[in-house]
């Protein structure tokens, strides 16, 4: 049976792993007790389970086929980010041609043609938040921008992948909102120019979720609509078919340089419609909502620090 992997908060604000079938949420540790037999797995923690995904997946699938009693109504469950502390967040940049063009237009110069994918890193602790958690606009920026992205969740160690085996390491898909403080992207007082920490790594800069859809449940991840609204205004409306470098390209490029580990997240870039291209940015009281076909809907309110 189809299911979504998630993390949820108990009444005591404890974060626990779970899975959802239809409108019912089940605690993973209680519904799949055999996970406790996998060495090193804490079945109450989704990141712990993901780090042993190859052994855990068939047990979870079996539990999802016969979840039994104990389900909770999803309307009464408060979700957290599915992975509270993913291993590494690899963020692809400039990976939709229309987004490259809109960003270059602000600089007045044509964009170069990328020969290979481009990546930056996003920090994890404090940065990753879940559905309905507040985005806090940092006091040092007046130009915080949005960016809807489909992300790959890694389920096994991967090095030197090739096109034939690249997707074997993908456990599932989720949504990431790659928030950016655009007025902090460049520094004139240093040789290296770009300030990736100031721009990309402020607290709450990576809303993620609402869950992880196992890879086998999405028939064609290369053809999914991706949309983003700020309040009631649709700003981004595209499709994953428009990626410059597809999932296989991204994974092959990355694993020639680093070893991907279970629990890592690879965000694949954003299409046109970001605020910076129009000179529009998030403000106190806004709400950002991302919807990716067959993956889910991630929504977060915005507050000003």
C-alpha positions as CSV (number, residue, x, y, z in Angstrom):
1,X,0.0,0.0,0.0
2,X,1.2,3.5,-0.7
3,X,2.6,5.4,2.2
4,X,4.5,8.6,3.1
5,X,7.4,8.7,5.6
6,X,7.2,11.5,8.1
7,X,8.1,12.9,11.5
8,X,5.5,14.2,13.9
9,X,5.3,16.0,17.3
10,X,3.7,14.4,20.3
11,X,1.8,16.3,22.9
12,X,5.1,16.6,24.8
13,X,6.7,18.1,21.7
14,X,8.8,15.0,21.2
15,X,9.6,14.3,17.5
16,X,8.9,10.7,16.4
17,X,9.0,8.9,13.1
18,X,5.8,7.8,11.4
19,X,4.2,6.9,8.2
20,X,0.9,8.0,6.7
21,X,-1.7,5.9,4.8
22,X,-4.7,7.8,3.5
23,X,-5.6,10.2,6.3
24,X,-4.1,8.0,9.1
25,X,-0.7,8.5,10.7
26,X,1.0,5.6,12.4
27,X,3.9,5.6,14.7
28,X,6.8,3.9,13.0
29,X,8.4,2.2,16.0
30,X,5.1,0.8,17.2
31,X,3.8,-0.3,13.8
32,X,7.1,-1.8,12.5
33,X,8.7,-3.3,15.6
34,X,11.0,-5.5,13.5
35,X,13.0,-2.3,12.8
36,X,14.4,-2.7,16.3
37,X,16.2,-5.8,15.0
38,X,18.4,-3.8,12.6
39,X,21.7,-3.1,14.3
40,X,22.0,0.6,15.1
41,X,18.5,1.6,14.2
42,X,16.4,3.8,16.5
43,X,13.0,3.3,15.0
44,X,11.6,6.4,16.7
45,X,13.9,8.6,14.6
46,X,13.4,8.8,10.8
47,X,17.0,9.9,10.1
48,X,18.2,6.7,12.0
49,X,15.9,4.6,9.8
50,X,17.1,6.3,6.6
51,X,20.7,5.5,7.5
52,X,19.8,1.8,7.3
53,X,17.2,2.3,4.5
54,X,18.2,-0.8,2.5
55,X,17.3,-3.1,5.4
56,X,14.4,-0.9,6.7
57,X,12.4,-0.4,3.5
58,X,11.0,-3.9,3.2
59,X,10.0,-4.0,6.9
60,X,8.2,-0.6,6.5
61,X,6.5,-1.8,3.3
62,X,5.3,-4.9,5.1
63,X,4.0,-2.8,8.0
64,X,2.2,-0.4,5.6
65,X,0.5,-3.3,4.0
66,X,-1.1,-4.2,7.4
67,X,-0.8,-1.2,9.7
68,X,-3.4,-2.5,12.1
69,X,-5.0,-0.3,14.8
70,X,-3.5,2.8,16.4
71,X,-3.7,5.2,13.5
72,X,-4.1,8.9,14.3
73,X,-6.2,11.3,12.3
74,X,-3.8,13.3,10.2
75,X,-5.8,16.5,10.9
76,X,-4.9,16.1,14.6
77,X,-1.2,15.4,14.0
78,X,1.5,18.2,13.9
79,X,4.1,17.4,11.4
80,X,7.8,18.2,11.8
81,X,10.5,18.3,9.1
82,X,10.7,14.6,8.0
83,X,14.5,14.6,8.6
84,X,15.3,16.9,11.5
85,X,19.0,16.7,10.9
86,X,19.8,15.4,7.5
87,X,23.4,14.5,6.8
88,X,24.4,17.1,4.2
89,X,22.1,19.3,2.1
90,X,23.5,19.6,-1.4
91,X,21.8,22.4,-3.3
92,X,21.9,22.6,-7.1
93,X,21.9,26.2,-8.4
94,X,21.1,27.6,-11.8
95,X,19.4,24.4,-12.9
96,X,16.3,25.7,-14.8
97,X,17.0,27.8,-17.9
98,X,14.2,30.2,-17.3
99,X,15.5,30.9,-13.7
100,X,19.1,31.4,-15.1
101,X,17.7,34.0,-17.5
102,X,15.6,35.9,-15.0
103,X,18.5,36.2,-12.6
104,X,20.9,37.2,-15.3
105,X,18.5,39.9,-16.5
106,X,18.9,41.7,-13.1
107,X,22.6,41.9,-13.8
108,X,22.2,43.0,-17.4
109,X,24.5,40.3,-18.8
110,X,23.7,37.0,-20.7
111,X,24.1,33.9,-18.5
112,X,27.0,31.6,-19.3
113,X,26.3,28.1,-20.6
114,X,27.0,25.6,-17.7
115,X,29.0,22.6,-18.7
116,X,28.4,20.8,-15.4
117,X,26.0,21.1,-12.5
118,X,26.7,23.7,-9.8
119,X,26.2,23.0,-6.1
120,X,26.4,24.9,-2.8
121,X,25.8,23.6,0.7
122,X,23.2,24.5,3.2
123,X,23.7,24.1,6.9
124,X,21.2,21.8,8.8
125,X,20.9,22.6,12.5
126,X,18.5,25.6,13.0
127,X,18.0,25.9,9.2
128,X,15.7,23.0,8.6
129,X,12.1,23.5,9.7
130,X,8.9,21.6,8.9
131,X,5.3,22.3,7.7
132,X,3.6,25.2,9.3
133,X,6.7,26.2,11.3
134,X,7.6,29.9,11.1
135,X,10.1,31.3,8.6
136,X,12.0,34.0,10.5
137,X,13.2,36.8,8.3
138,X,16.7,37.7,9.6
139,X,17.2,41.2,10.9
140,X,20.3,41.7,8.8
141,X,18.4,41.3,5.5
142,X,15.6,43.1,3.7
143,X,15.5,40.9,0.6
144,X,14.6,37.3,1.6
145,X,13.5,35.3,-1.4
146,X,11.7,32.0,-2.0
147,X,12.6,29.0,-4.2
148,X,10.5,25.8,-4.7
149,X,12.6,22.7,-5.2
150,X,12.1,19.0,-5.5
151,X,14.7,17.2,-3.5
152,X,16.2,13.6,-3.5
153,X,16.6,11.8,-0.2
154,X,19.6,9.5,-0.3
155,X,19.1,5.9,0.9
156,X,22.4,4.3,0.5
157,X,26.1,5.2,0.2
158,X,27.0,6.2,-3.3
159,X,30.3,7.0,-5.0
160,X,31.2,7.3,-8.7
161,X,27.7,6.6,-9.9
162,X,27.0,6.2,-13.6
163,X,23.8,6.7,-15.6
164,X,22.8,3.1,-15.2
165,X,22.9,3.0,-11.4
166,X,22.5,6.6,-10.3
167,X,18.9,6.4,-9.2
168,X,19.5,3.3,-7.1
169,X,20.7,5.4,-4.2
170,X,17.5,7.5,-4.1
171,X,15.2,6.5,-1.2
172,X,12.5,9.1,-1.9
173,X,11.5,12.7,-2.7
174,X,10.5,15.7,-0.7
175,X,10.1,19.4,-1.0
176,X,12.7,22.1,0.0
177,X,12.1,25.9,0.0
178,X,15.6,27.3,-0.6
179,X,15.3,30.7,1.1
180,X,17.9,33.3,0.2
181,X,18.9,36.6,1.7
182,X,19.6,38.2,-1.7
183,X,21.1,41.4,-0.3
184,X,23.7,39.3,1.5
185,X,24.9,37.3,-1.5
186,X,28.0,39.3,-2.3
187,X,30.8,41.0,-0.3
188,X,33.1,43.6,-1.7
189,X,35.7,43.3,1.0
190,X,37.0,39.8,0.2
191,X,38.5,38.1,-2.8
192,X,36.0,35.3,-2.8
193,X,33.0,37.6,-3.4
194,X,30.1,35.3,-2.4
195,X,28.8,35.0,1.1
196,X,27.0,31.6,1.1
197,X,26.5,31.6,4.9
198,X,24.9,35.0,5.0
199,X,22.7,34.4,2.0
200,X,21.6,30.8,2.4
201,X,22.2,29.5,6.0
202,X,20.2,31.8,8.3
203,X,17.9,30.1,10.9
204,X,14.7,28.6,9.2
205,X,16.2,29.1,5.7
206,X,15.3,25.5,4.6
207,X,11.6,24.6,5.1
208,X,11.3,20.9,4.2
209,X,8.5,18.4,3.9
210,X,5.8,17.7,4.5
211,X,7.0,14.1,4.2
212,X,9.2,11.8,2.1
213,X,7.5,9.9,-0.8
214,X,9.3,6.6,-1.4
215,X,11.0,6.6,-4.8
216,X,9.0,3.6,-6.1
217,X,5.7,5.3,-5.6
218,X,6.4,8.1,-8.1
219,X,6.2,6.7,-11.7
220,X,7.8,9.6,-13.5
221,X,9.7,12.1,-11.3
222,X,10.9,13.7,-14.5
223,X,7.5,15.1,-15.2
224,X,6.0,16.7,-12.1
225,X,4.4,20.1,-11.9
226,X,6.0,22.5,-9.3
227,X,4.2,25.6,-8.1
228,X,4.8,28.2,-5.4
229,X,2.4,30.8,-4.0
230,X,3.1,33.8,-1.7
231,X,-0.2,34.3,-0.1
232,X,-2.7,34.0,-2.9
233,X,-0.3,34.9,-5.7
234,X,1.1,32.2,-7.9
235,X,4.8,33.0,-8.6
236,X,6.4,29.8,-9.7
237,X,4.6,27.4,-12.1
238,X,6.8,24.9,-13.9
239,X,7.7,21.3,-14.3
240,X,10.6,19.1,-13.4
241,X,10.9,18.3,-17.1
242,X,12.5,21.7,-17.4
243,X,15.6,20.9,-15.3
244,X,18.8,21.6,-17.2
245,X,20.7,18.8,-15.5
246,X,18.4,15.9,-14.5
247,X,18.6,13.8,-11.4
248,X,21.0,11.3,-13.0
249,X,23.3,14.1,-14.1
250,X,23.3,15.7,-10.6
251,X,24.0,12.5,-8.8
252,X,26.8,11.4,-11.2
253,X,28.5,14.8,-10.9
254,X,28.2,14.9,-7.1
255,X,29.5,11.3,-6.6
256,X,32.6,11.9,-8.7
257,X,33.5,14.5,-6.0
258,X,32.0,13.3,-2.7
259,X,30.5,10.1,-1.3
260,X,26.7,10.5,-0.7
261,X,25.5,9.0,2.5
262,X,22.1,7.8,3.6
263,X,20.1,10.7,5.0
264,X,21.7,13.3,2.7
265,X,19.4,15.5,0.7
266,X,20.0,16.7,-2.8
267,X,17.8,19.7,-3.8
268,X,17.7,20.0,-7.6
269,X,17.2,23.8,-8.2
270,X,14.3,26.1,-8.7
271,X,12.4,27.4,-11.8
272,X,11.7,31.0,-12.7
273,X,9.3,33.1,-10.6
274,X,11.6,33.8,-7.6
275,X,11.1,37.2,-6.0
276,X,14.5,38.6,-6.9
277,X,13.8,38.6,-10.6
278,X,10.9,41.0,-9.9
279,X,12.3,42.9,-7.0
280,X,9.8,41.3,-4.6
281,X,10.6,39.7,-1.3
282,X,9.0,38.1,1.7
283,X,7.5,40.2,4.5
284,X,6.1,39.8,8.0
285,X,2.6,38.1,7.8
286,X,3.2,36.4,4.4
287,X,2.6,32.7,3.8
288,X,4.7,30.6,1.4
289,X,3.1,27.5,-0.1
290,X,4.8,25.0,-2.4
291,X,3.0,22.2,-4.2
292,X,4.8,19.5,-6.2
293,X,2.7,16.9,-8.0
294,X,2.6,13.5,-6.3
295,X,5.0,14.7,-3.6
296,X,2.9,17.0,-1.5
297,X,2.2,20.6,-0.2
298,X,4.5,22.5,2.1
299,X,3.3,25.7,3.7
300,X,4.9,28.1,6.1
301,X,4.0,31.4,7.7
302,X,6.5,34.3,7.7
303,X,7.5,36.5,10.6
304,X,10.1,39.3,10.9
305,X,12.7,38.9,13.6
